[in-house]
Amino acid sequence: MPGTAALPDTTRQALLDAAAPVFAEQGLQLARVRDIAARAGVNLAAINYHFGGKEQLYVEVLRDQARRLIGRHPLPAAAPPDPAALLREVVRSLLGRFLAADEHALLPRLLVREMLNPTPALDLMIDEVSRPQFMQLSAVVSGFLGPKAGPEQLRRAVFSLLAQCLFYLVAQPLVRRIAPQSYEPEEFERLAAHIAAFSLAGLQAQRAQIEGGRGHA
């Protein structure tokens, strides 16, 4: 019959889509495969057939969500001629990932759960997703620090840039009470511009210290 070959992939994706919000809301341990199967509209046995069990389904949900989110908010592949514009693009991508809130962008919530209650999937996600993205971001930041920057100086600078963006994800309950306007759609560009300008000033100052012989390895 036409289209029959596509059915297994359709069922697999339906399970991934159904499982993502369940894992985001309840975590790996409390999520029930029966609820996920019902939400996907498939037989309970389909989870074992396609994934071998709840734990591997969880891993594949993380992979699927990471692929989607990075695809929607990639780090810039080519550097604009203006360094400030490059940094704004980087920050815009990071904020886009961390603040994504639609039904197909659940990775931020899933990763916050992972950091608070790590499962074996965390190491896998670090190796497959976080470390490659960190290295890509490091390559951008190294251009701002210059060739004399040491590995530890570069790592600290990358973590500082990431922390400013990640703050608006992990501290949402605090920020929403103090400055709820921070999450308004029209505020996104202003927030990205602020973090980029703040970081650029810091990176330029750090480079001056390094090249003046006052930096620390």
C-alpha positions as CSV (number, residue, x, y, z in Angstrom):
1,M,0.0,0.0,0.0
2,P,1.3,3.5,-0.8
3,G,2.8,5.2,2.2
4,T,3.1,2.1,4.4
5,A,6.9,2.4,4.6
6,A,6.6,5.8,6.2
7,L,4.4,4.6,9.1
8,P,7.2,3.4,11.5
9,D,8.9,6.8,11.2
10,T,5.6,8.6,11.7
11,T,5.0,6.6,14.9
12,R,8.5,7.2,16.1
13,Q,8.2,10.9,15.7
14,A,4.8,10.9,17.3
15,L,6.2,9.3,20.3
16,L,9.1,11.8,20.5
17,D,6.7,14.7,20.2
18,A,4.4,13.3,22.8
19,A,7.1,12.3,25.2
20,A,8.9,15.7,25.2
21,P,6.3,17.7,27.2
22,V,5.7,14.8,29.6
23,F,9.4,14.5,30.4
24,A,9.7,18.3,30.7
25,E,6.8,18.5,33.1
26,Q,7.5,15.3,35.1
27,G,11.1,14.3,34.6
28,L,12.3,10.9,33.6
29,Q,11.5,9.1,36.8
30,L,7.9,10.2,37.2
31,A,6.9,10.1,33.5
32,R,4.7,7.1,32.6
33,V,5.1,5.4,29.3
34,R,1.4,4.6,29.3
35,D,0.6,8.4,29.3
36,I,3.1,9.0,26.6
37,A,1.7,6.3,24.4
38,A,-1.8,7.6,24.9
39,R,-0.8,11.1,24.1
40,A,0.9,9.9,20.9
41,G,-2.2,7.8,20.0
42,V,-0.2,4.6,19.6
43,N,-0.1,1.2,21.3
44,L,2.1,1.0,24.4
45,A,4.2,-1.7,22.8
46,A,5.4,0.9,20.2
47,I,7.7,2.4,22.8
48,N,9.7,-0.8,23.3
49,Y,9.6,-1.5,19.5
50,H,11.0,1.9,18.5
51,F,13.2,2.7,21.5
52,G,13.7,-0.3,23.7
53,G,12.2,1.4,26.8
54,K,11.6,4.7,28.6
55,E,15.2,5.5,29.2
56,Q,16.2,5.3,25.6
57,L,13.1,7.2,24.6
58,Y,14.2,9.9,26.9
59,V,17.7,10.1,25.3
60,E,16.2,10.3,21.9
61,V,13.8,13.1,23.0
62,L,16.8,15.1,24.1
63,R,18.6,14.4,20.8
64,D,15.5,15.3,18.8
65,Q,14.9,18.5,20.8
66,A,18.6,19.6,20.5
67,R,18.6,19.0,16.8
68,R,15.5,21.1,16.3
69,L,16.6,24.0,18.6
70,I,20.1,24.3,17.3
71,G,18.7,24.1,13.7
72,R,16.4,27.0,14.5
73,H,19.0,29.1,16.3
74,P,22.4,28.2,14.9
75,L,25.5,30.0,15.9
76,P,26.7,32.2,13.0
77,A,28.7,30.3,10.4
78,A,30.3,33.4,8.9
79,A,31.6,36.4,10.8
80,P,30.1,39.8,9.9
81,P,32.7,42.4,9.2
82,D,31.7,44.2,12.4
83,P,32.8,42.4,15.5
84,A,30.0,43.9,17.5
85,A,27.5,42.6,15.0
86,L,29.0,39.1,15.3
87,L,28.7,39.1,19.0
88,R,25.1,40.3,18.8
89,E,24.3,37.4,16.4
90,V,25.9,34.9,18.9
91,V,24.0,36.3,21.8
92,R,20.7,36.3,19.8
93,S,21.2,32.7,19.0
94,L,21.9,31.7,22.6
95,L,19.0,33.7,23.9
96,G,16.8,32.2,21.2
97,R,17.7,28.7,22.4
98,F,17.4,29.4,26.2
99,L,14.2,31.4,26.0
100,A,12.4,29.3,23.3
101,A,8.9,28.6,24.8
102,D,6.8,27.0,22.1
103,E,5.7,23.4,22.2
104,H,8.5,22.3,19.9
105,A,11.3,23.9,22.0
106,L,11.3,22.0,25.3
107,L,15.1,21.4,25.5
108,P,15.7,24.3,27.9
109,R,13.3,22.9,30.4
110,L,14.6,19.4,29.9
111,L,18.2,20.5,30.5
112,V,17.4,22.4,33.6
113,R,15.8,19.3,35.0
114,E,18.9,17.3,34.0
115,M,21.3,19.8,35.7
116,L,19.2,19.7,38.9
117,N,18.7,15.9,38.8
118,P,21.3,14.4,36.5
119,T,20.6,11.1,34.8
120,P,23.1,9.1,32.6
121,A,21.7,11.1,29.6
122,L,23.4,14.2,30.8
123,D,26.9,13.0,30.0
124,L,25.7,11.8,26.6
125,M,24.2,15.2,25.8
126,I,27.3,17.0,26.9
127,D,29.5,14.9,24.6
128,E,27.1,15.0,21.6
129,V,25.6,18.5,21.9
130,S,27.1,20.8,24.6
131,R,30.8,20.2,24.1
132,P,30.7,20.7,20.3
133,Q,28.6,23.9,20.7
134,F,31.0,25.1,23.4
135,M,33.9,24.5,21.1
136,Q,32.1,26.4,18.3
137,L,31.4,29.3,20.7
138,S,35.0,29.2,21.9
139,A,36.3,29.7,18.3
140,V,34.2,32.9,18.1
141,V,35.3,34.2,21.5
142,S,39.0,33.5,20.9
143,G,38.8,36.0,18.0
144,F,37.9,38.7,20.5
145,L,40.6,37.7,23.1
146,G,43.4,37.3,20.6
147,P,46.1,34.7,20.1
148,K,47.8,35.4,23.4
149,A,44.9,34.2,25.5
150,G,45.4,30.9,27.3
151,P,42.9,28.0,27.4
152,E,41.7,28.9,30.9
153,Q,41.2,32.5,30.0
154,L,39.2,31.4,27.0
155,R,37.1,29.0,29.0
156,R,36.2,31.6,31.6
157,A,35.3,34.1,28.9
158,V,33.0,31.6,27.2
159,F,31.4,30.6,30.5
160,S,30.8,34.3,31.3
161,L,29.1,34.9,28.0
162,L,26.9,31.8,28.4
163,A,26.0,32.6,32.0
164,Q,24.6,36.0,31.1
165,C,22.2,34.3,28.6
166,L,21.5,31.2,30.7
167,F,20.5,33.5,33.7
168,Y,17.3,34.5,32.0
169,L,16.3,30.8,31.8
170,V,17.3,29.4,35.2
171,A,16.3,32.6,37.1
172,Q,12.9,33.1,35.4
173,P,10.9,33.0,38.6
174,L,13.1,35.8,40.1
175,V,13.3,37.9,36.9
176,R,9.6,37.6,36.2
177,R,8.9,39.1,39.7
178,I,11.5,41.9,39.5
179,A,11.4,42.8,35.8
180,P,8.6,40.8,34.1
181,Q,9.0,42.9,30.9
182,S,12.3,41.1,30.3
183,Y,10.3,38.3,28.6
184,E,8.2,40.5,26.4
185,P,8.8,39.8,22.7
186,E,9.8,43.4,22.0
187,E,12.4,43.2,24.8
188,F,14.4,40.4,23.1
189,E,16.5,42.5,20.8
190,R,17.2,45.1,23.5
191,L,18.3,42.3,25.9
192,A,20.5,40.7,23.2
193,A,22.1,44.1,22.4
194,H,22.8,44.8,26.1
195,I,24.5,41.4,26.7
196,A,26.5,41.7,23.5
197,A,27.7,45.2,24.3
198,F,28.5,44.3,27.9
199,S,30.4,41.2,26.9
200,L,32.3,43.0,24.1
201,A,33.5,45.6,26.6
202,G,34.6,42.9,28.9
203,L,36.4,40.9,26.2
204,Q,38.2,44.0,24.9
205,A,39.3,44.9,28.4
206,Q,40.5,41.3,29.0
207,R,42.4,41.3,25.7
208,A,44.1,44.6,26.7
209,Q,45.2,43.0,29.9
210,I,46.5,39.8,28.2
211,E,48.4,41.7,25.6
212,G,49.8,44.1,28.2
213,G,51.1,41.1,30.1
214,R,48.7,41.6,33.0
215,G,46.4,38.6,32.3
216,H,46.4,35.4,34.3
217,A,46.6,32.0,32.7
